[in-house]
Amino acid sequence: MLKSYLIVFFISMLPLIELRGAIPVGIGMGLPILPTYLVCVVGNMLPVPFIYLFARKVLIWGYHKPIIGPFCRFCIAKAGRGLVAALLLFVGIPLPGTGAWTGTLAASILDMKFKDVLIACMGGVLLAGIIMGLASAGLLGALSGLFAV
């Protein structure tokens, strides 16, 4: 059973797949929903500080480079603030490419405060996990059947 939890933990750390793919895998492996959810949240959030710190440093490093300099300067010049709710929703809606990896990368480029990024990403990962857990358990399908005309 530990091996199964390690599998979903590492799947939840992968870019693009993240917890959106790990929760259905864990449930498909017969793991209980709540422990799977918690393992996936931890796995999905573990890379966030590293992405945040790494992405900004790459932009600063590349600022004066001849090939990537224009792109780096553009990203740094377009930095904005006050995007916590938008980031939370971006990370929380379980669509391809809208997870914690992409959200943290964008937040780092936009030079958002680290604390705001952690709060928004954690909220988004929790929201995406709830949505994927309900979908994997078949509850969203059952609820949509109640409202079918």
GROMACS elastic network, one bead per residue, 0.5 to 0.9 nm:
[ bonds ]
;  ai    aj funct       b0    kb
    1     4     6  0.51293   500
    1     5     6  0.64835   500
    1     6     6  0.87297   500
    1    31     6  0.81048   500
    2     5     6  0.51167   500
    2     6     6  0.61743   500
    2     7     6  0.86234   500
    3     6     6  0.50614   500
    3     7     6  0.62146   500
    3     8     6  0.88554   500
    4     7     6  0.50649   500
    4     8     6  0.64515   500
    4     9     6  0.85531   500
    4    26     6  0.72741   500
    4    29     6  0.73726   500
    4    31     6  0.78150   500
    5     8     6  0.52586   500
    5     9     6  0.59879   500
    5    10     6  0.86301   500
    5    26     6  0.74521   500
    5    31     6  0.80089   500
    5    35     6  0.86317   500
    5    36     6  0.70685   500
    5    39     6  0.70699   500
    5    40     6  0.87420   500
    6    10     6  0.61364   500
    6    11     6  0.84795   500
    6    39     6  0.84514   500
    7    10     6  0.53416   500
    7    11     6  0.61206   500
    7    12     6  0.86085   500
    7    22     6  0.83204   500
    7    25     6  0.89061   500
    7    26     6  0.82463   500
    8    12     6  0.60249   500
    8    13     6  0.86801   500
    8    19     6  0.81685   500
    8    21     6  0.86419   500
    8    22     6  0.50629   500
    8    23     6  0.71542   500
    8    25     6  0.68782   500
    8    26     6  0.58961   500
    8    36     6  0.75036   500
    8    39     6  0.74097   500
    8    40     6  0.64596   500
    8    43     6  0.82382   500
    9    12     6  0.52771   500
    9    13     6  0.66570   500
    9    19     6  0.84492   500
    9    22     6  0.73763   500
    9    36     6  0.84752   500
    9    39     6  0.57643   500
    9    40     6  0.53832   500
    9    41     6  0.84276   500
    9    42     6  0.76191   500
    9    43     6  0.50150   500
    9    44     6  0.78111   500
   10    13     6  0.51126   500
   10    14     6  0.68068   500
   10    18     6  0.86579   500
   10    22     6  0.83234   500
   10    40     6  0.83562   500
   10    43     6  0.65206   500
   10    44     6  0.85642   500
   11    14     6  0.54233   500
   11    15     6  0.88157   500
   11    17     6  0.69333   500
   11    18     6  0.61584   500
   11    19     6  0.72354   500
   11    21     6  0.72498   500
   11    22     6  0.54118   500
   11    25     6  0.87440   500
   11    40     6  0.81307   500
   11    43     6  0.79559   500
   11    44     6  0.85427   500
   12    15     6  0.81118   500
   12    17     6  0.66601   500
   12    20     6  0.74923   500
   12    21     6  0.70274   500
   12    22     6  0.51785   500
   12    23     6  0.80268   500
   12    39     6  0.84724   500
   12    40     6  0.53910   500
   12    41     6  0.75864   500
   12    42     6  0.83806   500
   12    43     6  0.53091   500
   12    45     6  0.87087   500
   13    17     6  0.78994   500
   13    18     6  0.54227   500
   13    19     6  0.74954   500
   13    22     6  0.88516   500
   13    40     6  0.80754   500
   13    42     6  0.87507   500
   13    43     6  0.51534   500
   13    45     6  0.76927   500
   13    46     6  0.72579   500
   13    47     6  0.68812   500
   13   101     6  0.88627   500
   14    17     6  0.56355   500
   14    18     6  0.51926   500
   14    19     6  0.85237   500
   14    43     6  0.88945   500
   14    44     6  0.78514   500
   14   101     6  0.85402   500
   15    18     6  0.58053   500
   15    44     6  0.89923   500
   15    97     6  0.83069   500
   15    99     6  0.78885   500
   15   100     6  0.82816   500
   15   101     6  0.59272   500
   15   102     6  0.79515   500
   16    20     6  0.85176   500
   16    21     6  0.86578   500
   16    96     6  0.62486   500
   16    97     6  0.54163   500
   16    98     6  0.77018   500
   16    99     6  0.67446   500
   16   100     6  0.88414   500
   16   101     6  0.74577   500
   16   102     6  0.80413   500
   17    20     6  0.60611   500
   17    21     6  0.51017   500
   17    22     6  0.72491   500
   17    96     6  0.76986   500
   17    97     6  0.84129   500
   17    99     6  0.82760   500
   18    21     6  0.58775   500
   18    22     6  0.63305   500
   18    23     6  0.88830   500
   18    40     6  0.79660   500
   18    43     6  0.81585   500
   18    44     6  0.58507   500
   18    99     6  0.69786   500
   18   100     6  0.78410   500
   18   101     6  0.82397   500
   19    23     6  0.57687   500
   19    24     6  0.85736   500
   19    37     6  0.82183   500
   19    40     6  0.54087   500
   19    41     6  0.67554   500
   19    43     6  0.78066   500
   19    44     6  0.59937   500
   19    99     6  0.84351   500
   19   125     6  0.76483   500
   19   128     6  0.77498   500
   19   129     6  0.65821   500
   19   132     6  0.82147   500
   20    23     6  0.61235   500
   20    24     6  0.73571   500
   20    40     6  0.88856   500
   20    94     6  0.62761   500
   20    95     6  0.82217   500
   20    96     6  0.86121   500
   20    99     6  0.82285   500
   20   125     6  0.89847   500
   20   128     6  0.68977   500
   20   129     6  0.68460   500
   20   131     6  0.88627   500
   20   132     6  0.61222   500
   20   133     6  0.88559   500
   21    24     6  0.57919   500
   21    25     6  0.64074   500
   21    26     6  0.88337   500
   21   132     6  0.83883   500
   22    25     6  0.50413   500
   22    26     6  0.60485   500
   22    27     6  0.85950   500
   22    36     6  0.84169   500
   22    37     6  0.88388   500
   22    40     6  0.65697   500
   23    26     6  0.50874   500
   23    27     6  0.61514   500
   23    28     6  0.83763   500
   23    33     6  0.79762   500
   23    36     6  0.64553   500
   23    37     6  0.64619   500
   23    40     6  0.67690   500
   23   129     6  0.73420   500
   23   132     6  0.66474   500
   23   133     6  0.64106   500
   23   136     6  0.74279   500
   24    27     6  0.51301   500
   24    28     6  0.58670   500
   24    29     6  0.84789   500
   24   132     6  0.71920   500
   24   133     6  0.73053   500
   24   135     6  0.84244   500
   24   136     6  0.54439   500
   24   137     6  0.84856   500
   25    29     6  0.61346   500
   25    30     6  0.87851   500
   25    31     6  0.89733   500
   26    29     6  0.50222   500
   26    30     6  0.65523   500
   26    31     6  0.54959   500
   26    32     6  0.79770   500
   26    33     6  0.79181   500
   26    36     6  0.61535   500
   26    37     6  0.87092   500
   27    30     6  0.50761   500
   27    31     6  0.52012   500
   27    32     6  0.67000   500
   27    33     6  0.64316   500
   27    36     6  0.74545   500
   27   133     6  0.83742   500
   27   136     6  0.69799   500
   27   137     6  0.77255   500
   28    31     6  0.74095   500
   28   136     6  0.83539   500
   30    33     6  0.87965   500
   31    34     6  0.88200   500
   31    35     6  0.77225   500
   31    36     6  0.64482   500
   32    35     6  0.60152   500
   32    36     6  0.61764   500
   32    37     6  0.86362   500
   33    36     6  0.51698   500
   33    37     6  0.59738   500
   33    38     6  0.87066   500
   33   133     6  0.69214   500
   33   137     6  0.82210   500
   34    37     6  0.50259   500
   34    38     6  0.62779   500
   34    39     6  0.86912   500
   34   133     6  0.86951   500
   35    38     6  0.51036   500
   35    39     6  0.61182   500
   35    40     6  0.84807   500
   36    39     6  0.52158   500
   36    40     6  0.60575   500
   36    41     6  0.85615   500
   37    40     6  0.51825   500
   37    41     6  0.61326   500
   37    42     6  0.87387   500
   37   126     6  0.86692   500
   37   129     6  0.64282   500
   37   130     6  0.79721   500
   37   133     6  0.72881   500
   38    41     6  0.51452   500
   38    42     6  0.63300   500
   38    43     6  0.86102   500
   38   129     6  0.88933   500
   39    42     6  0.53180   500
   39    43     6  0.61606   500
   39    44     6  0.85722   500
   40    44     6  0.58882   500
   40    45     6  0.84546   500
   40   129     6  0.79632   500
   41    44     6  0.51197   500
   41    45     6  0.60963   500
   41    46     6  0.85513   500
   41   122     6  0.81303   500
   41   125     6  0.64633   500
   41   126     6  0.68011   500
   41   129     6  0.72471   500
   42    45     6  0.52573   500
   42    46     6  0.60468   500
   43    46     6  0.53691   500
   43    47     6  0.77609   500
   44    47     6  0.68138   500
   44    48     6  0.77813   500
   44    99     6  0.88276   500
   44   100     6  0.70561   500
   44   101     6  0.84025   500
   44   125     6  0.73729   500
   45    48     6  0.53919   500
   45    49     6  0.81091   500
   45   100     6  0.71953   500
   45   101     6  0.88474   500
   45   118     6  0.84991   500
   45   121     6  0.76605   500
   45   122     6  0.69369   500
   45   125     6  0.76378   500
   46    49     6  0.71396   500
   46    50     6  0.81007   500
   47    50     6  0.53988   500
   47    51     6  0.61343   500
   47    52     6  0.86076   500
   47   100     6  0.85721   500
   47   101     6  0.75857   500
   48    51     6  0.52224   500
   48    52     6  0.60853   500
   48    53     6  0.86531   500
   48   100     6  0.68376   500
   48   101     6  0.67112   500
   48   104     6  0.62365   500
   48   105     6  0.86183   500
   48   117     6  0.86158   500
   48   118     6  0.75358   500
   48   121     6  0.80338   500
   49    52     6  0.50821   500
   49    53     6  0.61636   500
   49    54     6  0.84363   500
   49   104     6  0.82783   500
   49   114     6  0.80442   500
   49   117     6  0.89909   500
   49   118     6  0.78794   500
   50    53     6  0.52532   500
   50    54     6  0.58463   500
   50    55     6  0.83932   500
   51    54     6  0.51182   500
   51    55     6  0.58429   500
   51    56     6  0.85803   500
   51   101     6  0.71587   500
   51   104     6  0.64408   500
   51   105     6  0.62223   500
   51   108     6  0.78173   500
   52    55     6  0.57655   500
   52    56     6  0.67814   500
   52    57     6  0.89620   500
   52   104     6  0.57500   500
   52   105     6  0.61977   500
   52   106     6  0.87731   500
   52   107     6  0.73473   500
   52   108     6  0.50760   500
   52   109     6  0.84329   500
   52   114     6  0.75063   500
   52   117     6  0.83130   500
   53    56     6  0.59628   500
   53    57     6  0.65697   500
   53   108     6  0.72749   500
   53   114     6  0.88064   500
   54    57     6  0.52994   500
   54    58     6  0.62925   500
   54    59     6  0.88674   500
   54   105     6  0.88382   500
   54   108     6  0.84020   500
   55    58     6  0.52279   500
   55    59     6  0.64578   500
   55    60     6  0.88368   500
   55   104     6  0.87762   500
   55   105     6  0.62326   500
   55   106     6  0.87464   500
   55   108     6  0.60639   500
   55   109     6  0.67495   500
   56    59     6  0.51321   500
   56    60     6  0.62740   500
   56    61     6  0.85511   500
   56    76     6  0.86515   500
   56   105     6  0.84055   500
   56   108     6  0.55049   500
   56   109     6  0.58437   500
   56   110     6  0.87330   500
   56   111     6  0.74435   500
   57    60     6  0.50655   500
   57    61     6  0.59431   500
   57    62     6  0.84432   500
   58    62     6  0.59868   500
   58    63     6  0.84345   500
   58    72     6  0.83157   500
   59    62     6  0.51380   500
   59    63     6  0.59589   500
   59    68     6  0.88433   500
   59    69     6  0.83137   500
   59    71     6  0.84779   500
   59    72     6  0.50042   500
   59    73     6  0.76555   500
   59    75     6  0.76819   500
   59    76     6  0.72974   500
   59   109     6  0.76043   500
   60    63     6  0.51602   500
   60    64     6  0.82325   500
   60    72     6  0.72034   500
   60    73     6  0.83976   500
   60    76     6  0.81343   500
   61    64     6  0.73530   500
   61    65     6  0.78194   500
   61    69     6  0.88993   500
   61    72     6  0.86236   500
   62    65     6  0.50540   500
   62    66     6  0.83726   500
   62    67     6  0.85817   500
   62    68     6  0.60121   500
   62    69     6  0.53662   500
   62    70     6  0.87865   500
   62    71     6  0.85935   500
   62    72     6  0.60445   500
   62    73     6  0.83217   500
   63    66     6  0.86004   500
   63    68     6  0.73453   500
   63    70     6  0.72830   500
   63    71     6  0.80700   500
   63    72     6  0.51962   500
   63    73     6  0.55901   500
   63    76     6  0.85930   500
   64    67     6  0.88801   500
   64    68     6  0.80706   500
   64    69     6  0.51157   500
   64    70     6  0.82161   500
   64    72     6  0.83973   500
   64    73     6  0.82474   500
   65    68     6  0.57579   500
   65    70     6  0.82359   500
   65    72     6  0.88329   500
   66    69     6  0.54837   500
   66    70     6  0.77456   500
   67    70     6  0.72909   500
   67    71     6  0.84556   500
   68    71     6  0.55217   500
   68    72     6  0.62508   500
   68    73     6  0.86896   500
   69    72     6  0.50688   500
   69    73     6  0.59634   500
   69    74     6  0.84353   500
   70    73     6  0.51650   500
   70    74     6  0.60895   500
   70    75     6  0.86898   500
   71    74     6  0.50702   500
   71    75     6  0.62601   500
   71    76     6  0.86990   500
   72    75     6  0.51927   500
   72    76     6  0.62050   500
   72    77     6  0.85281   500
   72   109     6  0.89750   500
   73    76     6  0.51894   500
   73    77     6  0.59663   500
   73    78     6  0.85724   500
   74    77     6  0.51788   500
   74    78     6  0.62114   500
   74    79     6  0.88974   500
   75    78     6  0.53317   500
   75    79     6  0.66105   500
   75   109     6  0.61046   500
   75   110     6  0.72306   500
   76    79     6  0.54868   500
   76   109     6  0.64999   500
   76   110     6  0.69268   500
   76   111     6  0.77866   500
   77    80     6  0.88205   500
   77   110     6  0.87223   500
   78   109     6  0.84967   500
   78   110     6  0.68547   500
   79   107     6  0.87830   500
   79   108     6  0.89476   500
   79   109     6  0.66473   500
   79   111     6  0.58371   500
   79   112     6  0.79901   500
   80    83     6  0.76095   500
   80   107     6  0.89478   500
   80   110     6  0.53643   500
   80   111     6  0.69600   500
   80   112     6  0.72178   500
   81    84     6  0.82365   500
   81   110     6  0.73362   500
   81   111     6  0.76325   500
   81   112     6  0.60373   500
   81   113     6  0.84123   500
   82    85     6  0.80187   500
   82    86     6  0.86143   500
   82   112     6  0.80349   500
   83    86     6  0.52419   500
   83    87     6  0.59765   500
   83    88     6  0.85695   500
   83   107     6  0.84326   500
   83   112     6  0.78622   500
   83   116     6  0.86756   500
   83   120     6  0.89600   500
   84    87     6  0.51223   500
   84    88     6  0.61429   500
   84    89     6  0.87286   500
   84   112     6  0.84943   500
   84   116     6  0.61613   500
   84   117     6  0.70095   500
   84   119     6  0.79560   500
   84   120     6  0.55918   500
   84   121     6  0.88099   500
   85    88     6  0.50331   500
   85    89     6  0.62792   500
   85    90     6  0.85065   500
   85   120     6  0.67887   500
   86    89     6  0.52495   500
   86    90     6  0.60178   500
   86    91     6  0.86224   500
   86   120     6  0.83723   500
   87    91     6  0.60919   500
   87    92     6  0.82644   500
   87   103     6  0.63628   500
   87   104     6  0.85352   500
   87   106     6  0.88309   500
   87   107     6  0.77600   500
   87   117     6  0.78030   500
   87   120     6  0.58768   500
   87   121     6  0.70401   500
   87   124     6  0.76547   500
   88    91     6  0.53415   500
   88    92     6  0.58247   500
   88    93     6  0.86021   500
   88   103     6  0.84298   500
   88   117     6  0.86258   500
   88   119     6  0.80214   500
   88   121     6  0.57680   500
   88   122     6  0.78576   500
   88   123     6  0.59446   500
   88   125     6  0.81874   500
   88   127     6  0.86230   500
   89    93     6  0.59643   500
   89   120     6  0.81706   500
   89   121     6  0.89591   500
   89   123     6  0.84849   500
   89   124     6  0.60775   500
   89   127     6  0.84960   500
   90    93     6  0.58583   500
   90    94     6  0.85182   500
   90    95     6  0.89516   500
   90    98     6  0.57429   500
   90    99     6  0.72550   500
   90   100     6  0.87155   500
   90   103     6  0.68718   500
   90   121     6  0.89129   500
   90   124     6  0.72598   500
   91    94     6  0.72923   500
   91    95     6  0.87513   500
   91    97     6  0.89159   500
   91    98     6  0.52642   500
   91   100     6  0.55465   500
   91   101     6  0.86085   500
   91   102     6  0.79606   500
   91   103     6  0.59468   500
   91   104     6  0.88417   500
   91   120     6  0.79219   500
   91   121     6  0.62509   500
   91   122     6  0.87439   500
   91   123     6  0.82327   500
   91   125     6  0.63614   500
   91   127     6  0.83759   500
   91   128     6  0.73258   500
   92    95     6  0.87014   500
   92    98     6  0.77126   500
   92    99     6  0.71215   500
   92   100     6  0.84789   500
   92   120     6  0.89618   500
   92   121     6  0.79097   500
   92   122     6  0.89458   500
   92   123     6  0.71720   500
   92   125     6  0.56284   500
   92   126     6  0.72439   500
   92   127     6  0.50526   500
   92   129     6  0.80666   500
   92   131     6  0.85820   500
   93    98     6  0.69727   500
   93    99     6  0.79508   500
   93   124     6  0.74319   500
   93   125     6  0.88607   500
   93   127     6  0.74857   500
   93   128     6  0.58168   500
   93   131     6  0.82115   500
   94    97     6  0.85887   500
   94    98     6  0.67557   500
   94    99     6  0.71534   500
   94   125     6  0.89928   500
   94   127     6  0.86476   500
   94   128     6  0.54012   500
   94   129     6  0.83503   500
   94   131     6  0.74932   500
   94   132     6  0.73700   500
   95    98     6  0.57123   500
   95    99     6  0.77132   500
   96    99     6  0.74861   500
   97   100     6  0.89933   500
   97   101     6  0.83669   500
   97   102     6  0.64612   500
   97   103     6  0.88239   500
   98   101     6  0.79124   500
   98   102     6  0.59800   500
   98   103     6  0.65761   500
   99   102     6  0.56029   500
   99   103     6  0.60042   500
   99   104     6  0.84222   500
   99   121     6  0.83719   500
   99   124     6  0.80225   500
   99   125     6  0.74870   500
   99   128     6  0.84719   500
  100   104     6  0.57033   500
  100   105     6  0.82280   500
  100   121     6  0.58423   500
  100   122     6  0.83093   500
  100   124     6  0.76425   500
  100   125     6  0.68527   500
  101   104     6  0.53370   500
  101   105     6  0.61113   500
  101   106     6  0.86540   500
  102   105     6  0.50602   500
  102   106     6  0.61490   500
  102   107     6  0.85190   500
  103   106     6  0.51739   500
  103   107     6  0.60572   500
  103   108     6  0.85596   500
  103   117     6  0.84638   500
  103   121     6  0.72460   500
  104   108     6  0.59991   500
  104   109     6  0.84775   500
  104   117     6  0.67591   500
  104   118     6  0.85099   500
  104   121     6  0.72928   500
  105   108     6  0.52001   500
  105   109     6  0.62641   500
  105   110     6  0.86058   500
  106   109     6  0.50742   500
  106   110     6  0.60730   500
  106   111     6  0.85253   500
  106   112     6  0.89412   500
  107   111     6  0.60392   500
  107   112     6  0.53827   500
  107   113     6  0.82767   500
  107   114     6  0.86458   500
  107   117     6  0.66065   500
  108   112     6  0.61174   500
  108   113     6  0.83616   500
  108   114     6  0.82544   500
  108   117     6  0.83265   500
  109   112     6  0.78547   500
  111   114     6  0.84892   500
  112   115     6  0.85164   500
  112   116     6  0.68710   500
  112   117     6  0.66229   500
  113   116     6  0.53024   500
  113   117     6  0.62936   500
  113   118     6  0.87776   500
  114   117     6  0.50375   500
  114   118     6  0.61908   500
  114   119     6  0.86421   500
  115   118     6  0.51759   500
  115   119     6  0.62129   500
  115   120     6  0.85923   500
  116   119     6  0.51494   500
  116   120     6  0.60054   500
  116   121     6  0.83623   500
  117   120     6  0.51880   500
  117   121     6  0.58490   500
  117   122     6  0.82511   500
  118   121     6  0.52138   500
  118   122     6  0.58298   500
  118   123     6  0.83727   500
  119   122     6  0.52119   500
  119   123     6  0.60699   500
  119   124     6  0.84666   500
  120   123     6  0.51680   500
  120   124     6  0.60041   500
  120   125     6  0.85147   500
  121   125     6  0.59124   500
  121   126     6  0.83940   500
  122   125     6  0.51169   500
  122   126     6  0.60685   500
  122   127     6  0.85053   500
  123   126     6  0.51413   500
  123   127     6  0.61158   500
  123   128     6  0.85949   500
  124   127     6  0.50224   500
  124   128     6  0.60262   500
  124   129     6  0.83675   500
  125   128     6  0.50822   500
  125   129     6  0.59206   500
  125   130     6  0.85477   500
  126   129     6  0.50418   500
  126   130     6  0.62314   500
  126   131     6  0.86986   500
  127   130     6  0.51849   500
  127   131     6  0.62702   500
  127   132     6  0.86129   500
  128   131     6  0.50877   500
  128   132     6  0.60068   500
  128   133     6  0.83336   500
  129   132     6  0.51090   500
  129   133     6  0.58084   500
  129   134     6  0.84222   500
  130   133     6  0.50329   500
  130   134     6  0.60925   500
  130   135     6  0.84669   500
  131   134     6  0.52728   500
  131   135     6  0.61130   500
  131   136     6  0.85238   500
  131   140     6  0.83390   500
  132   136     6  0.58400   500
  132   137     6  0.83742   500
  133   136     6  0.50899   500
  133   137     6  0.60740   500
  133   138     6  0.85804   500
  133   139     6  0.86702   500
  134   137     6  0.51544   500
  134   138     6  0.62655   500
  134   139     6  0.52026   500
  134   140     6  0.59029   500
  134   141     6  0.88749   500
  135   138     6  0.51012   500
  135   139     6  0.58622   500
  135   140     6  0.51466   500
  135   141     6  0.70183   500
  136   139     6  0.76147   500
  136   140     6  0.83810   500
  137   140     6  0.79845   500
  137   141     6  0.89830   500
  138   141     6  0.54025   500
  138   142     6  0.63231   500
  138   143     6  0.87725   500
  139   142     6  0.50089   500
  139   143     6  0.60836   500
  139   144     6  0.85450   500
  140   143     6  0.50912   500
  140   144     6  0.61009   500
  140   145     6  0.85907   500
  141   144     6  0.51444   500
  141   145     6  0.62696   500
  141   146     6  0.89102   500
  142   145     6  0.51480   500
  142   146     6  0.66736   500
  143   146     6  0.52058   500
  143   147     6  0.69089   500
  144   147     6  0.53626   500
  144   148     6  0.63668   500
  145   148     6  0.52062   500
  145   149     6  0.87371   500
  146   149     6  0.85503   500
